């Protein structure tokens, strides 16, 4: 089904963080004049019980998800806003992505919970799977954060996905009058960090990338503040964002499955777990068998 109006999908569960997600989504949708779809997915019950017990258990599993959807609907109605609610059962990432395709979604909004690495492993890779396989941008809102656009931090990278991310950041900056910050992460392995030539080469590469970033911003009439830091990308971005009160981190994400499994998925998970502000994962181009990437900003 095609819609002429841009559509935002917010995925929620029965947590307190999800209440903040759908409220922030409504605010964003109002500014963008977008329609809103709220989806909640009940995981399949996999207990070892007889058929009747399974049916009862599934109903009990469904109740909190149906309750949060009704709460979202009633809240929107109290503000004079409309939204569509969808309840699905199954693997959360698959169901969320399926609804996104059915509704021709331009942006998926997810809540991000601050978890330890062990917890992330136990609870699966739902966020990474959605970011990987989505045909549109994904906005992740960590617990306790809000959607704002005054100060945007861009992950400067000399790659196709890095350019795609900065283009989206520039688009947002033009729409909201944002101040854009560019950060290049110099990630030198510990065993090589003491070699002067390696460090100098990395710094020269970072300087060139930031200068190119500034030139592209200048062509758009956007002034930027550049910086480089020495650590793995997610730590550099999270630390900079917290220290300088950034409102949004923007980074491009490649869609190749192998890349995400090895690097991208774990990076976005770790960044969400330590970030003090929302993260916009920007997609690039078309996926085979998927709709073209659409942007709401």
C-alpha positions in Angstrom: 0.0 0.0 0.0 1.4 3.4 -1.0 0.9 6.6 0.9 1.5 10.1 -0.4 2.3 11.3 3.1 5.6 10.3 4.7 5.1 7.6 7.4 7.0 7.0 10.7 6.8 3.6 12.3 7.6 3.3 16.0 8.2 -0.1 17.5 7.2 -0.4 21.2 7.0 -3.0 23.9 5.5 -2.9 27.4 8.5 -1.1 28.9 8.6 2.4 30.4 11.1 3.4 27.7 8.6 2.6 25.0 6.2 5.2 26.4 8.8 7.8 25.8 9.4 6.4 22.3 5.8 6.8 21.1 5.5 10.3 22.7 8.7 11.5 21.0 7.5 9.9 17.7 4.3 11.9 17.9 6.2 15.1 18.4 8.5 14.4 15.5 5.6 13.4 13.2 3.8 16.7 14.0 6.8 18.7 12.9 7.2 16.7 9.7 3.5 16.3 9.0 3.9 12.5 8.8 1.5 9.8 9.6 2.3 7.4 12.5 2.1 3.6 12.7 2.8 2.1 16.1 3.6 -1.6 16.2 4.1 -4.1 19.0 5.2 -7.7 18.5 4.5 -10.5 20.9 7.2 -13.1 20.7 6.0 -16.6 20.0 5.5 -18.7 23.1 7.9 -21.7 23.1 7.1 -23.3 26.4 6.8 -27.1 26.8 3.1 -27.3 27.7 0.0 -28.9 26.2 -2.0 -27.1 23.6 -4.5 -25.5 25.9 -1.8 -24.2 28.3 0.1 -22.7 25.3 -3.1 -20.9 24.2 -3.6 -19.4 27.7 0.1 -18.5 27.9 0.0 -16.8 24.5 -3.0 -14.7 25.6 -1.2 -13.6 28.7 1.9 -12.7 26.6 -0.3 -10.7 24.3 -2.0 -8.6 27.0 0.8 -6.2 27.9 1.6 -5.5 24.2 -2.1 -4.9 23.4 -2.3 -2.6 26.5 0.7 -0.5 25.4 -0.9 -0.1 21.9 -4.2 1.1 23.4 -2.3 3.5 25.7 -0.5 4.9 22.7 -3.7 5.3 20.8 -5.5 6.9 23.7 -2.6 9.3 24.3 -2.6 10.4 20.7 -6.4 10.8 20.7 -6.1 13.0 23.8 -3.9 15.4 21.8 -6.2 15.3 18.8 -3.7 13.2 16.8 -4.4 10.1 14.8 -2.2 7.0 14.5 -2.5 3.4 13.4 -1.7 0.6 15.8 -0.6 -2.9 14.6 -0.2 -6.0 16.8 1.9 -8.9 15.5 3.2 -12.2 16.8 6.5 -13.7 15.9 10.1 -12.7 15.7 10.2 -9.0 16.5 12.7 -7.9 13.9 11.0 -9.8 11.1 7.5 -8.5 12.0 8.6 -4.9 12.4 10.4 -4.9 9.0 7.3 -6.5 7.4 5.0 -3.8 8.7 7.5 -1.2 7.6 7.3 -2.5 4.0 3.5 -2.8 4.1 3.1 0.7 5.3 5.8 2.2 2.9 7.6 3.6 6.0 10.2 6.4 5.6 11.6 6.1 9.2 11.6 3.4 11.8 11.9 4.6 15.4 13.2 2.2 18.1 13.9 2.6 21.8 17.5 1.8 22.9 18.1 0.3 26.3 21.4 0.6 28.1 22.6 -3.0 28.7 25.7 -4.8 29.5 27.4 -6.9 26.8 26.1 -10.1 28.4 22.6 -8.8 28.4 22.8 -7.8 24.8 23.9 -11.4 23.9 21.0 -12.9 25.9 18.4 -10.7 24.4 19.5 -11.1 20.8 20.3 -8.8 18.0 16.9 -7.3 17.3 18.1 -3.7 16.9 21.1 -4.7 14.6 18.8 -6.9 12.5 16.4 -4.1 11.9 19.1 -1.6 11.1 20.7 -4.1 8.7 17.6 -5.1 6.8 15.5 -2.0 6.9 14.8 -0.2 3.6 14.7 3.2 5.3 16.6 5.1 8.0 16.4 4.0 11.6 16.3 6.4 14.5 17.2 4.8 17.9 16.3 6.7 21.1 18.2 5.7 24.2 16.5 5.7 27.5 16.0 9.2 28.9 16.8 11.1 25.7 14.7 13.3 23.5 14.6 14.1 19.8 16.2 17.4 19.1 18.2 18.8 16.2 20.1 21.9 17.4 23.5 20.1 17.5 24.2 17.2 15.2 27.3 15.0 15.4 28.4 13.3 12.1 30.6 10.2 12.0 33.1 11.3 9.4 34.3 8.3 7.4 36.0 8.0 4.0 33.5 5.6 2.6 30.2 5.5 0.7 28.2 5.1 3.8 30.0 7.9 5.5 29.1 10.3 2.6 25.5 9.1 2.7 25.4 9.8 6.5 26.8 13.3 6.1 24.4 14.2 3.3 21.4 13.3 5.6 23.0 15.3 8.4 23.3 18.3 6.1 19.7 17.9 5.0 18.6 18.0 8.6 20.8 21.0 9.4 19.3 22.9 6.5 15.7 22.2 7.7 16.3 22.9 11.4 19.2 25.4 11.3 21.4 22.9 13.2 25.0 23.3 14.2 27.0 20.4 12.6 30.0 18.7 14.2 32.2 16.3 12.3 34.2 13.7 14.2 36.9 11.4 12.8 37.8 8.4 14.9 41.4 7.4 14.7 41.4 3.7 15.7 44.9 2.5 15.9 45.5 -1.0 17.4 47.4 -0.9 20.6 50.3 -2.9 19.3 50.8 -0.3 16.5 50.0 2.9 18.5 53.6 3.3 19.6 55.0 3.4 16.1 55.4 7.1 15.2 54.9 6.6 11.5 51.6 4.8 11.9 50.2 7.4 14.2 51.3 10.3 12.0 49.9 8.6 8.9 46.5 8.1 10.7 46.4 11.7 11.8 47.2 12.9 8.2 44.4 10.7 6.9 42.0 12.1 9.5 43.0 15.7 8.7 42.4 15.2 5.0 39.0 13.6 5.6 37.9 16.4 7.9 39.0 19.0 5.4 37.1 17.3 2.6 34.0 17.1 5.0 34.3 20.9 5.6 34.5 21.6 1.9 31.4 19.6 1.1 29.6 21.4 4.0 30.7 24.8 2.7 29.2 23.9 -0.8 25.9 23.5 1.0 26.3 26.7 3.0 26.8 24.9 6.2 29.5 25.7 8.8 30.9 22.8 10.7 33.1 22.2 13.8 35.6 19.4 13.2 37.5 17.2 15.6 39.4 13.9 15.8 39.6 11.4 18.7 41.6 8.3 19.4 39.5 5.2 20.2 37.0 2.8 18.6 34.2 4.8 16.8 31.4 4.2 19.2 33.4 5.4 22.2 34.6 8.5 20.3 31.1 9.4 19.2 29.4 8.7 22.6 32.1 10.6 24.6 32.0 13.6 22.2 28.2 13.7 22.2 28.1 13.7 26.0 30.8 16.2 26.5 29.4 18.7 24.0 25.7 18.1 24.6 24.9 16.8 21.1 21.3 16.2 20.2 21.7 13.6 17.5 24.5 11.3 16.2 24.3 10.5 12.4 26.1 7.7 10.8 25.8 5.9 7.5 25.2 2.1 7.6 26.0 -0.3 4.8 23.4 -3.0 4.0 25.7 -5.9 3.2 24.9 -8.7 5.6 28.5 -9.8 6.1 29.6 -6.2 7.0 26.8 -5.8 9.6 27.4 -9.2 11.2 31.2 -8.5 11.5 31.2 -4.8 12.3 28.1 -2.7 11.8 25.6 -4.5 14.0 27.8 -4.7 17.0 28.9 -1.1 16.5 25.3 0.2 16.5 24.4 -1.9 19.5 27.4 -0.7 21.5 26.8 2.9 20.6 23.2 2.7 21.6 24.1 1.2 25.0 26.5 4.1 25.8 25.0 7.0 24.0 23.4 9.9 25.8 21.5 11.1 22.7 19.5 9.5 19.7 21.3 7.9 16.8 20.2 8.1 13.2 21.4 5.1 11.2 21.2 6.2 7.5 20.8 3.6 4.7 22.3 3.9 1.3 20.7 2.9 -2.0 18.5 -0.1 -2.8 18.5 -3.6 -1.3 17.9 -6.5 -3.6 14.3 -7.6 -3.1 13.5 -4.5 -1.0 12.0 -1.2 -1.7 14.2 1.8 -2.4 15.5 3.6 0.6 13.3 6.6 1.4 14.2 9.5 3.7 11.8 11.5 5.8 14.2 14.4 6.5 
